Amino acid sequence: MKGVKLFALLAAVASLVFARPAGAYWAPDGVALCAAPDIQSAPHATTDGAGGAIVVWTDYRGAGTDIYARRVNASGTAQWTVNGISVCAATGDQSYPAIVSDGAGGAVMAWQDMRAGNYDIYAQRVDASGNVLWATDGVALCAATGNQQSLKMISDGFGGAIVAWMDYRDGNWDIYAQRVNAAGTAVWGGDGIAVCTASNIQSYPDLAADGASGAIIAWKDLRNGSNYDIYARRVDYGGSPLWTADGVAVCNAAGNQSAVSIVQDGLGGAIVAWDDQRSAGTSYLYAQRLSGSGSTSWTANGVFLCSM
């Protein structure tokens, strides 16, 4: 694995995500963003607001794993420091970063961080020129006991971000969330707010904007003790959880439901999709729409999309 390098998004992906003139291409095999020693992995990207992208990744060039980032402009020219800027090089491992645009040509990044001996959640903001704007090595969004990991994030629409993750502070995997503002201040309490602390395991959240600067968060849930279901809950801009305590059931059909994904519907609600095994031995894709008040709009337990 040693020697793996990081390259810019392939043209096929870039054409889906970032606007560019018809017929314009970068290098045939991609633009090198980082060719530093050892491994660069788990890249994620967001728009730079000018036809290019800001890419963040896990980097093995140091003693542990760190977080690096680099911008590539609309012409395919890599910007900032050669091989990327250091977003976080704290002790311990930092890994699995996520990234969203800050709406001003820069980006907000968050990652899981082992500097204290267990996984916590940290974040950093970078401007369009590659300058880090918050505390060196990032600000803590959650430093509670136990592990916090498998984070997802969205923009808060004001230069900050909303982050959701699975959390083991109480000896059981739960779902928590935090908002960090444009100045780098965590505003939903010191270690985030509880979205779901139901019995058994809640894990692998995803989230979408609710159209009012809050979020709708969905996850897979083992509260019934026999198979995973899909639940969701809305959190408003101030950090107040809405809807039913511990979330509303999106799908509690027989068998396991997992691999949840969510997008906003443009009307204050969201559309949730998942991998569904309600028929033994077969995987399907199902989806459900949630209104802004938390009611389901389509067939109970979701509509069938396709078999896998």
Backbone torsions as a table, in degrees:
resi	resn	phi	psi	omega
1	MET	NA	-22.9	-176.3
2	LYS	-61.4	137.1	178.7
3	GLY	99.6	-2.5	176.4
4	VAL	-64.2	134.5	-177.4
5	LYS	-115.5	164.5	-179.8
6	LEU	-106.1	130.4	178.0
7	PHE	-120.5	159.7	179.8
8	ALA	-62.6	164.4	177.3
9	LEU	-54.2	138.4	176.6
10	LEU	-63.6	154.8	-176.2
11	ALA	-57.3	-36.0	-178.7
12	ALA	-64.0	-39.6	178.9
13	VAL	-72.7	-44.7	-178.9
14	ALA	-58.9	-35.9	-178.2
15	SER	-67.4	-24.5	178.3
16	LEU	-83.1	-28.6	-170.7
17	VAL	-104.9	-38.2	-173.1
18	PHE	-118.7	131.6	178.7
19	ALA	-65.5	136.9	175.5
20	ARG	-151.9	155.7	180.0
21	PRO	-61.5	142.2	178.4
22	ALA	-58.2	133.9	177.2
23	GLY	86.1	-3.5	179.6
24	ALA	-86.1	136.8	-177.9
25	TYR	-137.3	155.5	171.4
26	TRP	-95.6	-159.2	179.3
27	ALA	-60.7	144.7	-175.3
28	PRO	-53.5	-36.1	-178.5
29	ASP	-108.7	21.1	178.0
30	GLY	96.0	161.2	-179.9
31	VAL	-98.1	129.2	-179.8
32	ALA	-72.9	119.9	175.0
33	LEU	-96.8	-31.2	179.3
34	CYS	-149.6	125.1	174.7
35	ALA	-125.6	31.7	178.8
36	ALA	-68.5	162.6	178.2
37	PRO	-58.0	154.9	174.8
38	ASP	68.7	-154.3	-165.2
39	ILE	-100.6	137.4	166.3
40	GLN	-119.2	129.2	-171.6
41	SER	-145.3	175.5	175.6
42	ALA	51.3	51.0	179.7
43	PRO	-74.9	146.8	170.8
44	HIS	-137.2	152.0	-173.6
45	ALA	-136.4	155.0	171.5
46	THR	-139.6	163.4	178.0
47	THR	-67.4	148.0	171.8
48	ASP	-94.1	3.0	178.5
49	GLY	80.2	2.0	-177.7
50	ALA	-135.2	28.4	177.4
51	GLY	90.2	-2.5	177.3
52	GLY	-111.5	-156.3	-176.1
53	ALA	-148.9	156.7	167.9
54	ILE	-115.0	126.1	-174.9
55	VAL	-115.7	135.8	177.3
56	VAL	-122.3	148.4	-177.5
57	TRP	-153.5	166.8	170.9
58	THR	-86.8	133.1	-170.7
59	ASP	-128.7	131.3	-176.1
60	TYR	-102.0	13.7	-174.1
61	ARG	-68.0	-23.0	-178.4
62	GLY	-95.3	-159.8	-178.7
63	ALA	-69.7	-33.8	176.0
64	GLY	-125.5	-158.7	175.3
65	THR	-96.5	137.1	-178.5
66	ASP	-126.2	177.6	179.7
67	ILE	-113.5	126.5	177.2
68	TYR	-126.8	161.9	179.5
69	ALA	-149.9	158.3	175.5
70	ARG	-156.8	149.4	177.5
71	ARG	-101.1	144.1	170.8
72	VAL	-124.2	130.5	-175.0
73	ASN	-84.3	179.5	-174.7
74	ALA	-63.0	-22.6	179.0
75	SER	-87.1	-4.6	-179.5
76	GLY	88.3	19.0	178.3
77	THR	-96.8	124.6	179.1
78	ALA	-69.4	134.8	-178.1
79	GLN	-107.6	177.5	175.3
80	TRP	68.0	-161.9	-176.9
81	THR	-67.6	141.3	175.5
82	VAL	-54.5	131.9	-178.8
83	ASN	71.4	8.7	172.2
84	GLY	98.2	159.8	177.6
85	ILE	-93.0	149.1	176.2
86	SER	-79.2	115.5	176.5
87	VAL	-87.3	-40.2	176.4
88	CYS	-153.3	123.9	175.9
89	ALA	-129.0	35.6	179.3
90	ALA	-66.9	166.6	175.8
91	THR	-61.5	160.4	-176.7
92	GLY	75.7	-178.7	-178.9
93	ASP	-94.1	139.0	169.7
94	GLN	-119.2	134.1	-171.4
95	SER	-156.3	170.1	175.1
96	TYR	50.2	61.7	-179.4
97	PRO	-75.3	155.2	169.5
98	ALA	-123.4	162.4	-174.1
99	ILE	-150.9	143.5	172.2
100	VAL	-139.5	155.5	176.1
101	SER	-67.8	146.3	174.1
102	ASP	-93.5	2.3	178.0
103	GLY	78.1	3.9	-178.5
104	ALA	-131.0	24.8	179.2
105	GLY	91.2	-6.5	177.5
106	GLY	-111.0	-157.4	-176.2
107	ALA	-154.2	156.2	170.2
108	VAL	-110.5	132.8	-178.1
109	MET	-123.4	145.7	174.9
110	ALA	-137.1	154.8	-176.3
111	TRP	-156.3	167.1	173.5
112	GLN	-92.3	138.7	-162.6
113	ASP	-136.1	127.5	-175.9
114	MET	-102.1	18.1	-174.9
115	ARG	-61.3	-24.8	-179.2
116	ALA	-101.4	5.6	176.8
117	GLY	100.7	-12.2	171.1
118	ASN	-139.7	163.2	-176.9
119	TYR	-70.9	122.4	171.1
120	ASP	-116.7	177.2	178.9
121	ILE	-114.6	125.1	177.0
122	TYR	-124.3	162.1	-179.7
123	ALA	-145.9	159.0	177.2
124	GLN	-149.1	148.8	174.6
125	ARG	-113.0	139.9	-179.6
126	VAL	-126.4	135.9	179.9
127	ASP	-86.9	179.9	-174.5
128	ALA	-63.8	-20.4	-179.6
129	SER	-95.0	-0.3	178.7
130	GLY	89.5	17.9	176.6
131	ASN	-89.9	131.7	175.0
132	VAL	-77.9	136.9	-170.2
133	LEU	-105.3	-19.1	-178.4
134	TRP	-105.9	-165.4	-176.9
135	ALA	-59.8	148.1	175.8
136	THR	-53.1	131.2	-179.0
137	ASP	69.2	10.2	170.7
138	GLY	97.2	167.7	178.7
139	VAL	-108.3	144.5	-179.3
140	ALA	-76.9	124.7	171.9
141	LEU	-93.4	-29.5	174.4
142	CYS	-155.9	122.6	176.1
143	ALA	-126.6	34.9	179.2
144	ALA	-68.8	166.4	175.5
145	THR	-63.9	162.7	-178.0
146	GLY	73.5	-179.0	-178.4
147	ASN	-91.8	141.8	168.9
148	GLN	-121.8	125.1	-173.9
149	GLN	-158.3	-177.9	-179.6
150	SER	55.0	53.2	-176.3
151	LEU	-82.7	152.3	169.4
152	LYS	-133.5	155.1	-177.0
153	MET	-147.9	156.7	173.8
154	ILE	-137.2	162.2	174.1
155	SER	-69.4	147.8	173.1
156	ASP	-91.8	-0.7	178.0
157	GLY	83.9	0.2	-177.2
158	PHE	-132.8	29.2	178.7
159	GLY	89.1	-1.5	176.9
160	GLY	-115.0	-155.5	-175.9
161	ALA	-154.1	158.8	170.5
162	ILE	-114.4	129.4	-175.9
163	VAL	-122.1	137.0	174.7
164	ALA	-123.9	149.6	-178.1
165	TRP	-156.0	169.2	172.4
166	MET	-94.8	138.8	-163.7
167	ASP	-134.4	131.1	-176.2
168	TYR	-111.2	23.7	-175.1
169	ARG	-63.1	-26.5	-178.1
170	ASP	-105.7	17.5	179.1
171	GLY	76.9	16.9	179.6
172	ASN	-152.0	137.8	-179.3
173	TRP	-70.5	120.2	178.7
174	ASP	-124.8	177.7	178.3
175	ILE	-113.8	126.6	177.5
176	TYR	-126.3	163.8	179.1
177	ALA	-147.0	158.6	179.5
178	GLN	-149.2	146.8	170.3
179	ARG	-112.9	133.2	174.2
180	VAL	-113.3	129.0	-176.2
181	ASN	-85.0	179.9	-174.5
182	ALA	-63.1	-22.3	180.0
183	ALA	-88.9	-3.9	179.3
184	GLY	89.8	21.7	178.6
185	THR	-101.1	126.3	174.0
186	ALA	-74.8	119.5	-168.7
187	VAL	-108.5	-5.8	177.2
188	TRP	-103.8	56.9	179.7
189	GLY	81.4	164.3	-174.7
190	GLY	-61.8	-36.8	-177.3
191	ASP	-125.6	24.0	177.4
192	GLY	90.1	175.1	-179.9
193	ILE	-110.3	148.1	177.4
194	ALA	-77.8	121.9	175.0
195	VAL	-92.2	-40.5	176.9
196	CYS	-150.6	124.7	174.8
197	THR	-126.6	35.3	177.7
198	ALA	-64.0	167.7	-179.6
199	SER	-63.7	158.2	178.1
200	ASN	65.2	-150.9	-166.4
201	ILE	-101.3	131.2	166.5
202	GLN	-121.4	130.6	-169.4
203	SER	-153.0	166.7	174.3
204	TYR	47.9	66.2	179.5
205	PRO	-75.7	159.0	166.5
206	ASP	-136.8	158.4	-177.1
207	LEU	-146.2	157.9	179.6
208	ALA	-139.9	154.1	177.5
209	ALA	-65.7	145.4	179.4
210	ASP	-96.9	3.2	180.0
211	GLY	82.8	0.3	179.8
212	ALA	-133.6	31.6	178.8
213	SER	68.4	13.8	170.8
214	GLY	-109.0	-159.2	-176.4
215	ALA	-144.4	153.8	167.8
216	ILE	-113.0	122.6	-173.3
217	ILE	-113.3	131.7	178.5
218	ALA	-123.1	152.8	-178.0
219	TRP	-157.5	167.9	172.6
220	LYS	-93.8	145.4	-162.9
221	ASP	-141.2	128.1	-178.3
222	LEU	-107.6	27.9	-175.2
223	ARG	-63.7	-24.2	179.5
224	ASN	-81.5	-8.6	171.4
225	GLY	82.4	-6.0	-176.9
226	SER	-120.6	-33.5	176.9
227	ASN	-153.5	159.7	179.9
228	TYR	-77.6	135.4	172.9
229	ASP	-115.4	177.7	177.5
230	ILE	-114.1	127.0	176.4
231	TYR	-126.0	162.0	179.2
232	ALA	-149.7	157.8	176.8
233	ARG	-153.5	146.9	178.1
234	ARG	-99.5	141.7	175.3
235	VAL	-124.6	129.4	-177.9
236	ASP	-82.5	175.8	-174.1
237	TYR	-59.1	-30.6	179.8
238	GLY	-83.4	-3.6	179.4
239	GLY	92.0	17.5	177.4
240	SER	-91.9	120.0	175.7
241	PRO	-67.5	136.1	-179.8
242	LEU	-111.0	179.4	179.1
243	TRP	68.4	-164.7	-178.8
244	THR	-65.8	141.5	175.8
245	ALA	-54.3	133.0	-179.3
246	ASP	69.5	8.7	170.7
247	GLY	99.4	161.7	177.1
248	VAL	-99.3	146.9	178.9
249	ALA	-74.5	118.4	173.7
250	VAL	-85.1	-41.4	174.6
251	CYS	-152.6	124.1	173.6
252	ASN	-129.0	39.3	175.7
253	ALA	-68.1	170.5	176.5
254	ALA	-62.6	159.0	179.1
255	GLY	76.5	-179.7	-177.8
256	ASN	-89.3	138.9	169.1
257	GLN	-118.0	132.4	-173.9
258	SER	-153.5	-173.1	176.9
259	ALA	51.3	52.8	-175.2
260	VAL	-73.8	143.1	175.4
261	SER	-139.0	145.3	-174.4
262	ILE	-141.7	142.5	174.2
263	VAL	-136.3	152.6	177.6
264	GLN	-71.4	151.2	-179.4
265	ASP	-98.7	-0.2	179.2
266	GLY	81.8	0.3	-178.6
267	LEU	-126.3	22.6	179.5
268	GLY	91.1	-3.5	178.2
269	GLY	-115.8	-156.0	-177.1
270	ALA	-154.7	160.5	172.1
271	ILE	-114.1	126.7	-177.4
272	VAL	-112.0	135.5	175.9
273	ALA	-126.8	154.3	-177.4
274	TRP	-158.5	164.9	172.6
275	ASP	-85.9	127.2	-170.1
276	ASP	-126.6	129.7	179.0
277	GLN	-120.9	44.9	-179.7
278	ARG	-67.4	-21.3	172.2
279	SER	-106.5	121.8	-172.8
280	ALA	-55.0	132.9	175.2
281	GLY	82.4	-0.1	-178.0
282	THR	-130.7	137.2	176.3
283	SER	-105.9	136.7	178.5
284	TYR	-127.6	164.5	168.2
285	LEU	-107.2	128.2	176.7
286	TYR	-124.7	162.5	177.7
287	ALA	-146.4	156.6	177.2
288	GLN	-146.1	146.1	175.7
289	ARG	-105.0	136.6	176.3
290	LEU	-113.3	135.9	175.2
291	SER	-80.0	172.9	178.1
292	GLY	-65.6	-17.5	177.9
293	SER	-95.3	-0.8	175.9
294	GLY	93.2	10.9	177.5
295	SER	-92.3	147.3	177.3
296	THR	-81.9	142.3	-174.1
297	SER	-105.3	-20.1	-176.1
298	TRP	-109.4	-169.2	-178.5
299	THR	-54.3	141.4	178.2
300	ALA	-52.6	133.2	-178.6
301	ASN	69.0	14.0	170.1
302	GLY	96.2	163.3	178.2
303	VAL	-101.7	139.7	179.2
304	PHE	-70.4	132.3	177.2
305	LEU	-106.1	-50.6	178.9
306	CYS	-169.3	164.3	173.4
307	SER	-94.8	159.2	-176.2
308	MET	-117.9	NA	NA
